[in-house]
């Protein structure tokens, strides 16, 4: 009788140890954590892309504005020099 109870206890303990070592729970957990990581990574990339696009647009706008201002200033200085030379010619013609 003692051997019978011992064998039942050994079988019960072996069964408990085998069920505790299963891989199915780890696959589910790993799949869920991997999915969460992928989603988080995708969100982060989307935010980074948006920020990069905004920064690029701002830099492009500033460069365009700087070029436009430079052209305007060049045109203004050219017009001013033409006026000055016209006035100089008028003054020399009057003398």
Backbone as a printed PyTorch tensor [residue, N CA C, xyz], in Angstrom:
tensor([[[  0.8160,  -1.1820,   0.0000],
         [  0.0000,   0.0000,   0.0000],
         [  0.8660,   1.2540,   0.0000]],

        [[  1.9250,   1.2030,   0.7090],
         [  2.8120,   2.3490,   0.7900],
         [  3.4320,   2.6350,  -0.5890]],

        [[  3.8190,   1.5920,  -1.3050],
         [  4.4030,   1.7580,  -2.6370],
         [  3.3640,   2.3340,  -3.6090]],

        [[  2.1300,   1.9200,  -3.4570],
         [  1.0550,   2.4170,  -4.3240],
         [  0.8520,   3.9110,  -4.1260]],

        [[  0.8000,   4.3790,  -2.8990],
         [  0.6170,   5.8030,  -2.5970],
         [  1.8280,   6.6000,  -3.0760]],

        [[  3.0180,   6.0460,  -2.9040],
         [  4.2330,   6.7160,  -3.3430],
         [  4.2430,   6.8580,  -4.8700]],

        [[  3.8430,   5.8090,  -5.5760],
         [  3.8290,   5.8850,  -7.0370],
         [  2.8040,   6.9070,  -7.5320]],

        [[  1.6520,   7.0020,  -6.8870],
         [  0.6550,   8.0080,  -7.2460],
         [  1.2060,   9.4110,  -6.9880]],

        [[  1.9040,   9.5980,  -5.8820],
         [  2.5040,  10.8970,  -5.5580],
         [  3.5650,  11.2660,  -6.5900]],

        [[  4.3860,  10.2880,  -7.0050],
         [  5.4340,  10.5410,  -7.9970],
         [  4.8020,  10.9140,  -9.3390]],

        [[  3.7750,  10.2050,  -9.7430],
         [  3.0910,  10.5070, -11.0090],
         [  2.4480,  11.8960, -10.9580]],

        [[  1.8310,  12.2270,  -9.8310],
         [  1.1960,  13.5420,  -9.6890],
         [  2.2290,  14.6550,  -9.7480]],

        [[  3.3730,  14.4640,  -9.0900],
         [  4.4260,  15.4850,  -9.1140],
         [  5.0270,  15.6200, -10.5120]],

        [[  5.2150,  14.5030, -11.2040],
         [  5.7600,  14.5540, -12.5590],
         [  4.7940,  15.2790, -13.4960]],

        [[  3.5240,  15.0040, -13.3590],
         [  2.5270,  15.6820, -14.1920],
         [  2.5150,  17.1810, -13.9140]],

        [[  2.6200,  17.5530, -12.6510],
         [  2.6350,  18.9760, -12.2940],
         [  3.8670,  19.6690, -12.8600]],

        [[  5.0070,  18.9870, -12.8270],
         [  6.2280,  19.5880, -13.3750],
         [  6.1490,  19.7220, -14.8890]],

        [[  5.5570,  18.7500, -15.5530],
         [  5.4620,  18.8060, -17.0110],
         [  4.5150,  19.9060, -17.4760]],

        [[  3.4350,  20.1140, -16.7860],
         [  2.5070,  21.1630, -17.1960],
         [  3.0830,  22.5450, -16.9230]],

        [[  3.9520,  22.6670, -15.9600],
         [  4.5770,  23.9530, -15.6450],
         [  5.6330,  24.3550, -16.6390]],

        [[  6.1210,  23.4510, -17.4420],
         [  7.2060,  23.7220, -18.3780],
         [  6.7280,  23.8600, -19.8190]],

        [[  5.4710,  24.0690, -20.0360],
         [  4.9430,  24.1640, -21.3910],
         [  5.4000,  25.4160, -22.1040]],

        [[  5.4740,  25.3790, -23.4320],
         [  5.9190,  26.5120, -24.2330],
         [  4.7560,  27.3290, -24.7880]],

        [[  3.5430,  26.8810, -24.6580],
         [  2.4160,  27.5850, -25.2560],
         [  2.2020,  28.9460, -24.6200]],

        [[  2.3820,  29.0970, -23.3450],
         [  2.1960,  30.3880, -22.6830],
         [  3.2460,  31.3890, -23.1400]],

        [[  4.4610,  30.9340, -23.3040],
         [  5.5320,  31.8310, -23.7190],
         [  5.3050,  32.3340, -25.1370]],

        [[  4.8000,  31.4940, -26.0100],
         [  4.5330,  31.9240, -27.3780],
         [  3.4680,  33.0130, -27.3970]],

        [[  2.4460,  32.8340, -26.6120],
         [  1.3760,  33.8230, -26.5630],
         [  1.9070,  35.1400, -26.0170]],

        [[  2.6700,  35.0650, -24.9500],
         [  3.2260,  36.2700, -24.3460],
         [  4.2030,  36.9360, -25.2990]],

        [[  5.0490,  36.1350, -25.9280],
         [  6.0280,  36.6900, -26.8570],
         [  5.3320,  37.3360, -28.0460]],

        [[  4.3200,  36.6820, -28.5700],
         [  3.5990,  37.2450, -29.7100],
         [  2.9270,  38.5580, -29.3240]],

        [[  2.3440,  38.5930, -28.1380],
         [  1.6740,  39.8170, -27.7000],
         [  2.6820,  40.9370, -27.4810]],

        [[  3.8090,  40.6260, -26.8650],
         [  4.8110,  41.6700, -26.6210],
         [  5.4510,  42.1210, -27.9210]],

        [[  5.6560,  41.2020, -28.8590],
         [  6.2200,  41.5810, -30.1560],
         [  5.2590,  42.4850, -30.9080]],

        [[  3.9840,  42.1650, -30.8620],
         [  2.9810,  42.9920, -31.5260],
         [  2.9570,  44.3890, -30.9140]],

        [[  3.0410,  44.4470, -29.5860],
         [  3.0560,  45.7470, -28.9100],
         [  4.3020,  46.5410, -29.2940]],

        [[  5.4440,  45.8540, -29.3910],
         [  6.6770,  46.5360, -29.7820],
         [  6.5750,  47.0820, -31.1990]],

        [[  6.0060,  46.2990, -32.0920],
         [  5.8630,  46.7270, -33.4870],
         [  4.9420,  47.9400, -33.5740]],

        [[  3.8390,  47.9100, -32.8260],
         [  2.9140,  49.0400, -32.8350],
         [  3.5830,  50.2840, -32.2670]],

        [[  4.3110,  50.1220, -31.1730],
         [  5.0010,  51.2570, -30.5680],
         [  6.0380,  51.8160, -31.5250]],

        [[  6.7760,  50.9320, -32.1770],
         [  7.7920,  51.3620, -33.1290],
         [  7.1720,  52.1030, -34.3040]],

        [[  6.0530,  51.6060, -34.7830],
         [  5.3620,  52.2570, -35.9020],
         [  4.8940,  53.6540, -35.5130]],

        [[  4.3420,  53.7940, -34.3110],
         [  3.8960,  55.1070, -33.8440],
         [  5.0720,  56.0590, -33.7160]],

        [[  6.1780,  55.5670, -33.1630],
         [  7.3620,  56.3980, -32.9990],
         [  7.8940,  56.8490, -34.3490]],

        [[  7.9450,  55.9190, -35.3080],
         [  8.4230,  56.2770, -36.6460],
         [  7.5180,  57.3120, -37.3000]],

        [[  6.2210,  57.1600, -37.1230],
         [  5.2830,  58.1170, -37.7070],
         [  5.5060,  59.5040, -37.1240]],

        [[  5.6730,  59.5840, -35.8070],
         [  5.9220,  60.8740, -35.1610],
         [  7.2280,  61.4680, -35.6590]],

        [[  8.2630,  60.6460, -35.7450],
         [  9.5650,  61.1270, -36.1970],
         [  9.4890,  61.6360, -37.6260]],

        [[  8.7800,  60.9090, -38.4860],
         [  8.6370,  61.3410, -39.8790],
         [  7.9130,  62.6740, -39.9620]],

        [[  6.8510,  62.8360, -39.1810],
         [  6.1010,  64.0940, -39.1930],
         [  6.9830,  65.2420, -38.7330]],

        [[  7.7400,  65.0190, -37.6540],
         [  8.6180,  66.0740, -37.1500],
         [  9.6960,  66.4160, -38.1680]],

        [[ 10.2360,  65.4010, -38.8230],
         [ 11.2660,  65.6330, -39.8370],
         [ 10.6930,  66.4160, -41.0070]],

        [[  9.4910,  66.0600, -41.4340],
         [  8.8540,  66.7780, -42.5360],
         [  8.6130,  68.2370, -42.1680]],

        [[  8.1340,  68.4730, -40.9460],
         [  7.8930,  69.8480, -40.5050],
         [  9.1940,  70.6360, -40.4880]],

        [[ 10.2460,  70.0330, -39.9580],
         [ 11.5400,  70.7180, -39.8940],
         [ 12.0640,  71.0090, -41.2930]],

        [[ 11.8930,  70.0650, -42.1960],
         [ 12.3390,  70.2590, -43.5730],
         [ 11.5490,  71.3690, -44.2460]],

        [[ 10.2280,  71.3780, -44.0310],
         [  9.4000,  72.4350, -44.6140],
         [  9.8010,  73.8020, -44.0860]],

        [[ 10.0450,  73.8990, -42.7780],
         [ 10.4520,  75.1850, -42.2010],
         [ 11.7790,  75.6420, -42.7810]],

        [[ 12.7240,  74.7170, -42.9050],
         [ 14.0350,  75.0730, -43.4500],
         [ 13.9030,  75.5100, -44.9010]],

        [[ 13.0760,  74.8220, -45.6490],
         [ 12.8640,  75.1820, -47.0510],
         [ 12.2100,  76.5500, -47.1680]],

        [[ 11.2240,  76.8020, -46.3260],
         [ 10.5610,  78.1090, -46.3380],
         [ 11.5410,  79.2220, -45.9980]],

        [[ 12.3830,  79.0030, -44.9950],
         [ 13.3670,  80.0160, -44.6160],
         [ 14.3460,  80.2710, -45.7510]],

        [[ 14.7960,  79.1980, -46.4050],
         [ 15.7310,  79.3550, -47.5150],
         [ 15.0730,  80.1070, -48.6630]],

        [[ 13.8260,  79.7800, -48.9450],
         [ 13.1020,  80.4580, -50.0150],
         [ 12.9090,  81.9340, -49.6820]],

        [[ 12.5420,  82.2120, -48.4320],
         [ 12.3720,  83.6030, -48.0180],
         [ 13.6850,  84.3700, -48.1150]],

        [[ 14.7800,  83.7260, -47.7120],
         [ 16.0880,  84.3850, -47.7790],
         [ 16.4570,  84.6910, -49.2240]],

        [[ 16.2050,  83.7560, -50.1360],
         [ 16.5020,  83.9950, -51.5490],
         [ 15.6340,  85.1170, -52.1040]],

        [[ 14.3570,  85.1120, -51.7310],
         [ 13.4410,  86.1440, -52.2000],
         [ 13.8760,  87.5150, -51.6950]],

        [[ 14.2470,  87.5780, -50.4170],
         [ 14.7110,  88.8470, -49.8540],
         [ 15.9860,  89.3150, -50.5290]],

        [[ 16.8940,  88.3740, -50.7930],
         [ 18.1490,  88.7420, -51.4480],
         [ 17.8760,  89.2920, -52.8440]],

        [[ 16.9610,  88.6590, -53.5720],
         [ 16.6130,  89.1450, -54.9090],
         [ 15.9570,  90.5250, -54.8270]],

        [[ 15.0800,  90.7010, -53.8300],
         [ 14.4150,  91.9950, -53.6630],
         [ 15.4160,  93.0830, -53.3440]],

        [[ 16.3480,  92.7530, -52.4500],
         [ 17.3710,  93.7500, -52.0930],
         [ 18.2580,  94.0670, -53.2820]],

        [[ 18.5990,  93.0540, -54.0560],
         [ 19.4350,  93.2830, -55.2380],
         [ 18.6970,  94.1540, -56.2410]],

        [[ 17.4170,  93.8620, -56.4260],
         [ 16.6310,  94.6670, -57.3550],
         [ 16.4930,  96.0960, -56.8460]],

        [[ 16.2940,  96.2570, -55.5450],
         [ 16.1590,  97.5950, -54.9640],
         [ 17.4530,  98.3760, -55.0990]],

        [[ 18.5820,  97.7070, -54.7960],
         [ 19.8550,  98.4170, -54.9010],
         [ 20.1750,  98.7480, -56.3530]],

        [[ 19.7850,  97.8640, -57.2740],
         [ 19.9950,  98.1300, -58.6940],
         [ 19.1540,  99.3210, -59.1500]],

        [[ 17.9040,  99.3390, -58.6820],
         [ 17.0300, 100.4550, -59.0330],
         [ 17.5560, 101.7530, -58.4310]],

        [[ 18.0610, 101.6670, -57.2030],
         [ 18.5970, 102.8610, -56.5450],
         [ 19.8340, 103.3570, -57.2790]],

        [[ 20.6860, 102.4590, -57.7250],
         [ 21.8850, 102.8900, -58.4400],
         [ 21.5200, 103.4800, -59.7930]],

        [[ 20.4740, 102.9370, -60.4450],
         [ 20.0270, 103.5080, -61.7070],
         [ 19.4790, 104.9100, -61.4850]],

        [[ 18.7260, 105.0950, -60.4020],
         [ 18.2000, 106.4180, -60.0970],
         [ 19.3300, 107.3900, -59.8100]],

        [[ 20.3190, 106.9210, -59.0760],
         [ 21.4510, 107.7910, -58.7380],
         [ 22.2120, 108.1730, -60.0000]],

        [[ 22.4040, 107.2350, -60.8970],
         [ 23.1260, 107.5780, -62.1290],
         [ 22.2870, 108.4820, -63.0100]],

        [[ 20.9420, 108.2960, -62.9890],
         [ 20.0600, 109.1800, -63.7510],
         [ 20.1330, 110.5940, -63.1940]],

        [[ 20.1290, 110.7020, -61.8730],
         [ 20.2040, 112.0170, -61.2460],
         [ 21.5620, 112.6640, -61.5260]],

        [[ 22.6070, 111.8380, -61.5180],
         [ 23.9480, 112.3800, -61.7900],
         [ 24.0120, 112.8840, -63.2190]],

        [[ 23.4190, 112.1690, -64.1540],
         [ 23.4120, 112.6000, -65.5500],
         [ 22.5970, 113.8760, -65.7090]],

        [[ 21.4730, 113.9550, -64.9900],
         [ 20.6420, 115.1540, -65.0510],
         [ 21.3760, 116.3450, -64.4790]],

        [[ 22.1010, 116.1330, -63.4070],
         [ 22.8450, 117.2140, -62.7780],
         [ 23.9830, 117.6740, -63.6620]],

        [[ 24.6550, 116.7450, -64.3200],
         [ 25.7670, 117.1370, -65.1860],
         [ 25.2220, 117.7940, -66.4570]],

        [[ 24.0640, 117.4270, -66.9220],
         [ 23.4690, 118.0390, -68.0890],
         [ 23.0030, 119.4530, -67.7440]],

        [[ 22.5630, 119.6460, -66.5170],
         [ 22.1060, 120.9510, -66.1070],
         [ 23.2720, 121.8980, -65.9350]],

        [[ 24.4000, 121.3980, -65.6110],
         [ 25.5770, 122.2630, -65.4090],
         [ 26.1280, 122.6000, -66.7310]]])
